[in-house]
């Protein structure tokens, strides 16, 4: 696997602030590469230098073996898809028109554009007849972000940049879209450079991860390499914080938020109301998961079925998507105290 993007002694200075310091980094063709770090680490500046939204103060960046400045800027950006947290869909254009922007700029035939739009919508789980002519304001946040991803990849660029695209979404939508990115990457094989401040997200998505702090690259490795041999205390603590995330808990511990199977009563008093009736028929039809399943592993299942039965040592219980959201909200309140 060759190198698609390479930074050689790249520094970016903003007035008195060094956003990126002497960065040496190679991103391989076809990998899902994650830049992770806290606010001010330089990860977004690094990402934006790839498509020349930000110019380096010194050093060189190559794209597919050629210096970035050797490319026509418009054509470079046509070959590098870009997905933002803010999504930035054009509000007066339909979903289909938003998706078709780059293919039309490349002067694709109209029939090819329509086919690409419809196939793309199906690939991200949206029915073309239902969604093609809608406006962005008629979509949920998760649906808008699916369109943002589709717009970036519809022309099949070799590289896609993703700048914290899911950080504003609820946990269920975020997990669904992480799964979508993994599926599209496996199927299409493009190079993805993904920025996040969430180590859990980085570990879930990345073929390799680059950990940054205050403009410096601290470590590059696979999730396993970073977990087993962190380069320093900061990386170790950052990884440990991910392991303490509420998404890493075993779902057996969410019993107070569920409904005991077969007793017709709430297992706990988190809401004062039962999310699910515990009639045998409902539980029988629900997917069954082990109590040792982590919440992050469970979220895709909940997104599909809306509830599951958890088989726990202390007793089986039904757990709904709304109950999980209550748990996450309570956890957030507790952390903010």
C-alpha positions as CSV (number, residue, x, y, z in Angstrom):
1,X,0.0,0.0,0.0
2,X,1.6,3.3,-1.1
3,X,1.5,6.6,0.5
4,X,-1.4,8.9,-0.6
5,X,-0.6,11.9,1.6
6,X,2.7,12.8,3.2
7,X,3.7,15.7,5.5
8,X,7.4,16.5,5.6
9,X,8.6,18.9,8.3
10,X,5.4,20.8,8.1
11,X,4.8,23.7,10.4
12,X,1.8,26.1,10.6
13,X,2.1,29.4,12.4
14,X,-0.8,31.7,13.2
15,X,0.7,35.0,14.5
16,X,2.3,34.0,17.8
17,X,0.7,30.5,17.9
18,X,2.3,27.4,16.4
19,X,-0.7,25.3,15.5
20,X,1.3,22.5,14.0
21,X,5.0,22.0,14.7
22,X,7.5,20.1,12.4
23,X,4.9,17.4,11.4
24,X,6.2,14.3,9.7
25,X,3.4,11.9,8.8
26,X,2.5,9.5,6.0
27,X,-1.1,8.4,5.3
28,X,-1.4,5.3,3.2
29,X,-3.7,4.9,0.2
30,X,-6.9,3.1,1.1
31,X,-6.7,3.4,4.9
32,X,-9.1,5.0,7.3
33,X,-6.7,7.3,9.2
34,X,-7.9,9.1,12.3
35,X,-6.4,12.3,13.8
36,X,-7.3,12.6,17.4
37,X,-6.6,15.1,20.1
38,X,-8.1,17.6,22.5
39,X,-9.1,21.2,21.4
40,X,-6.1,23.1,20.1
41,X,-4.1,20.0,19.3
42,X,-3.7,21.0,15.6
43,X,-5.7,18.1,14.1
44,X,-8.2,20.3,12.2
45,X,-5.4,22.5,10.9
46,X,-3.5,19.4,9.7
47,X,-6.7,18.2,7.9
48,X,-7.3,21.6,6.2
49,X,-3.7,21.7,4.9
50,X,-4.5,18.6,2.8
51,X,-7.0,20.4,0.6
52,X,-5.2,23.8,0.9
53,X,-7.8,25.5,3.0
54,X,-4.8,26.3,5.1
55,X,-1.3,26.8,3.7
56,X,1.7,25.5,5.7
57,X,4.2,28.1,6.9
58,X,7.0,25.7,6.1
59,X,7.6,22.2,4.9
60,X,6.0,20.2,2.1
61,X,2.9,18.2,1.6
62,X,2.5,15.7,-1.2
63,X,-0.7,14.2,-2.6
64,X,-0.3,11.0,-4.6
65,X,3.4,11.7,-5.1
66,X,3.1,15.3,-6.2
67,X,3.4,18.5,-4.2
68,X,0.0,20.1,-3.4
69,X,1.0,23.4,-5.2
70,X,1.4,21.5,-8.4
71,X,-2.3,20.9,-8.6
72,X,-5.0,23.2,-9.9
73,X,-6.8,24.2,-6.7
74,X,-10.3,23.5,-8.1
75,X,-9.4,20.1,-9.4
76,X,-7.6,19.2,-6.2
77,X,-10.7,19.9,-4.2
78,X,-12.8,17.9,-6.7
79,X,-10.5,15.0,-5.9
80,X,-10.8,15.4,-2.2
81,X,-14.2,15.1,-0.6
82,X,-14.9,17.1,2.5
83,X,-17.4,16.5,5.3
84,X,-17.9,19.0,8.1
85,X,-19.6,18.9,11.4
86,X,-21.8,21.8,10.3
87,X,-22.8,19.8,7.2
88,X,-23.2,22.9,5.1
89,X,-25.9,21.7,2.7
90,X,-27.3,24.5,0.5
91,X,-30.7,25.2,2.1
92,X,-32.6,26.3,-1.1
93,X,-31.4,23.2,-3.1
94,X,-33.0,19.8,-2.9
95,X,-31.2,16.8,-1.5
96,X,-30.7,15.6,-5.1
97,X,-29.3,18.9,-6.2
98,X,-26.9,19.1,-3.2
99,X,-25.6,15.6,-4.0
100,X,-25.2,16.4,-7.7
101,X,-22.9,19.4,-7.2
102,X,-19.5,17.9,-8.0
103,X,-20.7,15.6,-10.7
104,X,-22.3,18.5,-12.5
105,X,-19.2,20.6,-12.1
106,X,-17.3,17.8,-13.7
107,X,-19.9,17.9,-16.5
108,X,-21.2,14.4,-16.1
109,X,-24.1,13.5,-18.5
110,X,-27.5,14.2,-16.9
111,X,-28.5,10.6,-16.9
112,X,-25.3,9.6,-15.1
113,X,-25.8,12.2,-12.5
114,X,-29.3,11.1,-11.8
115,X,-28.2,7.5,-11.6
116,X,-25.3,8.4,-9.2
117,X,-27.7,10.4,-7.0
118,X,-30.3,7.6,-6.7
119,X,-27.6,4.8,-6.2
120,X,-25.9,7.0,-3.6
121,X,-29.1,7.6,-1.6
122,X,-29.8,3.9,-1.6
123,X,-26.2,3.2,-0.4
124,X,-26.8,5.4,2.7
125,X,-30.1,3.8,3.5
126,X,-32.4,6.6,2.1
127,X,-35.1,5.9,-0.5
128,X,-34.5,8.1,-3.6
129,X,-38.2,8.6,-4.3
130,X,-38.8,9.8,-0.7
131,X,-35.7,11.9,-0.3
132,X,-34.5,13.2,-3.7
133,X,-36.8,16.2,-3.8
134,X,-36.8,17.2,-0.2
135,X,-35.1,20.3,1.2
136,X,-32.4,19.9,3.9
137,X,-34.7,21.6,6.5
138,X,-37.1,18.6,6.1
139,X,-34.4,16.1,7.3
140,X,-33.2,15.1,10.7
141,X,-29.6,15.9,11.8
142,X,-28.6,12.3,11.1
143,X,-30.2,12.3,7.6
144,X,-28.5,15.6,6.8
145,X,-25.2,14.2,7.7
146,X,-25.8,11.2,5.5
147,X,-26.4,13.6,2.6
148,X,-23.2,15.4,3.5
149,X,-21.2,12.2,3.4
150,X,-22.9,11.2,0.1
151,X,-22.1,14.6,-1.5
152,X,-18.5,14.1,-0.6
153,X,-18.1,10.7,-2.1
154,X,-20.6,10.6,-5.0
155,X,-17.9,11.4,-7.6
156,X,-15.7,8.7,-6.1
157,X,-12.8,10.9,-5.0
158,X,-9.6,9.1,-3.9
159,X,-9.6,11.0,-0.6
160,X,-12.3,12.1,1.8
161,X,-11.6,14.5,4.7
162,X,-14.0,14.3,7.7
163,X,-13.8,17.0,10.3
164,X,-15.6,15.9,13.5
165,X,-18.7,15.1,11.4
166,X,-20.7,13.4,14.1
167,X,-19.8,15.3,17.3
168,X,-23.1,17.2,17.3
169,X,-25.3,14.1,16.9
170,X,-27.0,12.0,19.6
171,X,-25.3,8.7,20.5
172,X,-27.6,6.5,18.4
173,X,-27.2,8.6,15.2
174,X,-23.5,8.8,15.8
175,X,-23.1,5.1,16.0
176,X,-25.2,4.5,12.9
177,X,-23.1,6.9,10.9
178,X,-19.8,5.4,12.2
179,X,-21.1,2.1,10.9
180,X,-22.0,3.7,7.6
181,X,-18.5,5.2,7.3
182,X,-16.9,1.8,8.0
183,X,-19.2,0.1,5.5
184,X,-18.6,2.6,2.7
185,X,-14.8,2.5,3.3
186,X,-14.8,-1.3,3.1
187,X,-16.8,-1.3,0.0
188,X,-15.3,1.7,-1.9
189,X,-11.7,1.6,-0.7
190,X,-11.1,5.3,-0.7
191,X,-8.6,7.0,1.7
192,X,-10.4,8.6,4.6
193,X,-8.8,11.1,7.0
194,X,-11.1,11.6,10.0
195,X,-10.7,14.2,12.7
196,X,-12.2,13.6,16.2
197,X,-11.6,14.6,19.8
198,X,-13.2,11.3,20.9
199,X,-10.7,8.5,21.5
200,X,-13.6,6.0,21.5
201,X,-14.5,7.1,18.0
202,X,-10.9,7.0,16.9
203,X,-10.4,3.4,18.3
204,X,-13.6,2.3,16.6
205,X,-13.0,3.7,13.2
206,X,-9.2,3.9,12.6
207,X,-7.0,1.5,10.8
208,X,-4.3,3.7,12.3
209,X,-4.6,6.7,14.7
210,X,-2.4,9.7,15.1
211,X,-2.6,11.3,18.6
212,X,-1.8,15.0,18.7
213,X,-1.3,17.5,21.5
214,X,-0.6,21.3,21.2
215,X,0.6,21.0,17.6
216,X,2.9,18.0,18.1
217,X,2.4,14.5,16.9
218,X,2.8,12.1,19.9
219,X,2.1,8.7,18.4
220,X,0.9,6.9,15.3
221,X,-0.2,3.3,15.4
222,X,-3.1,0.9,15.1
223,X,-5.7,0.9,17.9
224,X,-4.1,-2.2,19.4
225,X,-0.6,-0.7,19.3
226,X,-1.7,2.4,21.1
227,X,-3.8,0.5,23.6
228,X,-0.9,-1.9,24.4
229,X,2.1,0.5,24.2
230,X,1.1,4.2,24.6
231,X,4.0,6.5,23.8
232,X,3.7,8.6,27.0
233,X,1.5,9.4,29.9
234,X,-0.7,11.8,27.9
235,X,-1.6,9.1,25.4
236,X,-2.1,6.5,28.2
237,X,-4.4,8.9,30.0
238,X,-6.3,9.8,26.8
239,X,-6.8,6.1,26.1
240,X,-7.9,5.4,29.7
241,X,-10.5,8.2,29.5
242,X,-12.0,6.5,26.5
243,X,-12.2,3.2,28.5
244,X,-14.1,5.1,31.2
245,X,-16.7,6.4,28.7
246,X,-20.3,5.7,29.4
247,X,-20.4,3.9,26.1
248,X,-17.8,1.3,27.3
249,X,-20.0,0.0,30.2
250,X,-21.5,-3.5,30.1
251,X,-25.2,-3.2,29.4
252,X,-26.0,-5.4,32.4
253,X,-25.4,-2.2,34.5
254,X,-28.3,-0.5,32.8
255,X,-30.8,-2.7,34.5
256,X,-32.3,0.2,36.5
257,X,-33.3,1.8,33.1
258,X,-34.9,-1.3,31.7
259,X,-38.1,-3.3,32.2
260,X,-37.8,-6.7,34.0
261,X,-38.9,-9.5,31.6
262,X,-42.0,-11.3,32.8
263,X,-42.8,-9.3,35.9
264,X,-44.7,-6.4,34.3
265,X,-42.8,-3.9,36.4
266,X,-40.0,-1.4,36.0
267,X,-36.6,-2.8,36.9
268,X,-35.7,0.6,38.3
269,X,-37.0,4.0,38.9
270,X,-35.0,6.0,36.4
271,X,-38.1,7.6,34.7
272,X,-41.1,6.5,36.8
273,X,-42.6,5.1,33.6
274,X,-42.0,1.9,31.7
275,X,-40.5,2.3,28.2
276,X,-41.7,-1.2,27.2
277,X,-44.6,-3.3,28.2
278,X,-43.1,-6.6,29.5
279,X,-45.6,-8.8,27.7
280,X,-44.0,-12.1,26.7
281,X,-44.7,-11.6,23.1
282,X,-42.7,-8.3,22.9
283,X,-39.7,-9.8,24.7
284,X,-39.9,-12.9,22.5
285,X,-39.6,-10.8,19.4
286,X,-36.7,-8.7,20.7
287,X,-33.0,-9.5,19.9
288,X,-31.2,-11.0,22.8
289,X,-27.8,-9.7,23.9
290,X,-25.4,-10.7,26.7
291,X,-25.2,-8.5,29.7
292,X,-21.4,-8.2,29.0
293,X,-22.1,-6.5,25.7
294,X,-20.8,-2.9,25.8
295,X,-23.2,-0.1,25.2
296,X,-21.2,1.0,22.1
297,X,-21.6,-2.5,20.7
298,X,-25.3,-2.4,21.5
299,X,-26.2,0.9,19.9
300,X,-26.4,-0.4,16.2
301,X,-28.7,-3.1,17.4
302,X,-31.0,-0.6,19.1
303,X,-31.0,1.6,16.1
304,X,-32.4,-1.3,14.1
305,X,-34.9,-2.7,16.5
306,X,-35.5,0.1,19.1
307,X,-35.3,-2.4,22.0
308,X,-33.4,-5.6,23.0
309,X,-33.6,-8.2,25.7
310,X,-30.5,-8.2,27.9
311,X,-29.6,-11.6,29.3
312,X,-28.0,-10.7,32.6
313,X,-26.9,-12.8,35.6
314,X,-29.1,-10.8,38.0
315,X,-32.1,-11.2,35.7
316,X,-33.2,-10.6,32.2
317,X,-34.7,-7.2,31.2
318,X,-35.8,-5.3,28.1
319,X,-33.9,-2.2,27.2
320,X,-35.2,0.5,24.8
321,X,-33.5,3.2,22.9
322,X,-35.2,5.9,24.9
323,X,-34.0,4.3,28.1
324,X,-30.4,4.4,26.9
325,X,-30.8,8.0,26.0
326,X,-32.0,8.6,29.6
327,X,-29.0,6.8,31.0
328,X,-26.6,8.9,28.8
329,X,-28.4,12.1,29.9
330,X,-28.1,11.2,33.6
331,X,-24.4,10.3,33.1
332,X,-23.8,13.7,31.5
333,X,-25.5,15.5,34.4
334,X,-23.4,13.5,36.9
335,X,-20.2,14.3,35.0
336,X,-21.0,18.0,34.9
337,X,-21.5,18.3,38.7
